[in-house]
Amino acid sequence: MRVYSILSTFLLLLLFNCAATSEVVYDYNLEVDFNQYDTYVLCIEDFSVEHLDHPQIDNQTVRHLIGDAVAIEMENKAHKTNVLKPQLQAGFRILISEEKAQFKNCEHSKYLEYWENCSIHEESYEEETLVVYVADFKTNKVLWHASIICELDKSKKKLEPYISELVKNLFETYPKTQVGQNPEEFKEEIQ
């Protein structure tokens, strides 16, 4: 019974810990009226792979999926792409940090209710954070940014809907009140 309660407590803490890490963190300039902006361009530099030592997380496929998702959400916020006269620049960053965690590995005695042998096990893992931002094109000042802890090491089939949902969640914090028509819905109406 004691083992069950310890295991239950550990799983509950792990569950709360995982739930807390998937929250969107955002900030924006309160003095800016985001409805005044109509046009944008994607930051081309953000499509270049930065983390060459993590190819399963940061690669051309992941970056293009993120860029496409950002473009869709900018269109959903009634911004139109215009490379000649952009008012805004939208972009993203993939942040990767290596974390270390220590765990106690304890072997339980089958016959007695005490820990027979305990050792500390250290495990390293990568933690990815997706950051999306929008900056004023002329001043190059970031007006809004949002981030979320994510897991980009997925198969391509699972990665595309996962990234779309992540970026959509991030853009829910975007402070523009005027919204456009979803480009996917617009395509369906034309057909």
N, C-alpha and C positions, 0 to 999 in steps of 0.2 A: 504494500500500500504506500509505503514511504517513497519508493522508487517512482510509482505512478504520479504522486503529487509533485515530485521534483521535476519529472519529465513534463508534466502538464504546465507547470510554472515556466519552464524554459521555452516551451513551444508558444505559450501565450506572449511572453516577452519578445520572442522572435517575430511573431505575427504583428505586434504593435510597432516594433522597430521597422519592419518592412513597410507597413502602412504609412508611417511617418515620413519615410524617405521618398515617397512618390508624390509629395506635395509640390505644387508649383510655387516658386518664389519669384516675385516680380517687383518692378519699380518703374515709375514714369515721372516725367516732368509735369507737375501740376499746373504750371503756368502756360502750357501749350494746349491750344485747341486742335485736336487731331482731325477734326472735321474740315479744317482749312486745306488739307493736303489731298491732292487728287492723283498724283503720279508717283511712280516709284521705279527703282531698278534694283535687281539683285546684285549683291557684292560678288563680283567674279572671283576675287581672291579667296573667298570662303570655299570654293570648289576644289582647291588644291589640298591634297592630303598632307597633313602635318605630322601625324604620329606614325612614322614609318615602322617603328618597333611594335606596333599593335595593328597589323594588317587585317585581322579578323573584326576589328572594331571600326577603324578609320581607313576607308578605301573609297574609290571613285563611285562605286554603286551606292554606298551609304550616303555620301555627300550629294549625289544627284537626287536621290529620293528625298533627302531633307530639303534641298533647294526647290524641288517641285512642290513639296508640301507647303513651304513658305510662300511660294508664288500663288498657290490656290487660296491660302488664307488671306493674303494681301488683297486678292481679287474679291474675296468674300467680304472684306471690309471696305469695298467700293474704291479701292485704289486701282488705277490702270497702269500697266507697264508702259514706260516711255523712256527709251535709252537716250533720246536727244535732249529732253527737258525734264529730267526727274526732279521731284521735290524731296523725295525720301530715298534712302538706301536701306534695303532690308538684307539681313544676313544672319549667320549662325556660327556657333563655335561648338566644337566637341572637346570637352575637357576630360582628361583621363588622369586619375590619381591612383597610385598604388597604396593600398591599405593593408595593414597587418592586424590580425586578430589572434588572440590566444584563447585556447579552449582547454579545459581539463578533460582528459580521457581517463575515465575510471572504470575499472573492471569490478563488477559486483559479484560478491561471493554467492554461490547458489544456496548454500546451506545456512549462512549467517547473514543477518541484516546489517552489514557494514561494508564500506568500500575496501576491497582487498588491496588494490593497487591503483594509485593515481599518478598520472604524468601530465605535464603541460605540453600541448601541441600548438605550434604556431603555424598559421596559414596565411599566405599572401593572396590578395585578389585585387582586381582592377575595379574601380568604380567610375562609371561614365556619367557625365552630366552634359545634357544638351542645353545650350543657351541660344536663344533667338533674340535678335535686336532690330530696332528700327532707328535710324539716325537721320537728321536733317542733312540733305545732300550738300548744301552750300557751306554750312558751318561745320559739318562733320561731327556734330555733337549727338550723342545717343539720347533719344527722347523716351524710349521705352525698351525694356529688356525683361525677359522671363527665362527661368531655368527650371529643369526637372532632372532628377536622377533617373537614369534609364539603363537599358541593357541592349546594346546594339549588335551583339554577337548572336545573330539569329539567321536562319535560312532565308533566302530571298523571298520565298513564298510568304513567310510570316513577317518579314522585315517591313515590307511596303505598307501593309495596314497598320502595323505597330507605329511606324514613324508618322504616318498620317494622323493617327489618333494623338500621339504625343504633341505634334505641332498644333493640332486643333485645340488641345487642352491649354497649351501655352497662349494661343491667341485669344482664348476666352477672357484673358486679363487685359487685352489691348483696349485702350480707352476711347476708341472712336465709336460714336453712337450711330452714325450713318453706316448702314451695311449694304453690300451689293448682293447680287444674285450669285449663288454657287455656280462656278463655271461648269461643273459636271451636270447640274440640272439644266443649264442653258443649252448644253450639247444635246441633251435628251429632247428638249423642246424643238430644236431645229430638225431633228430626224423625224 
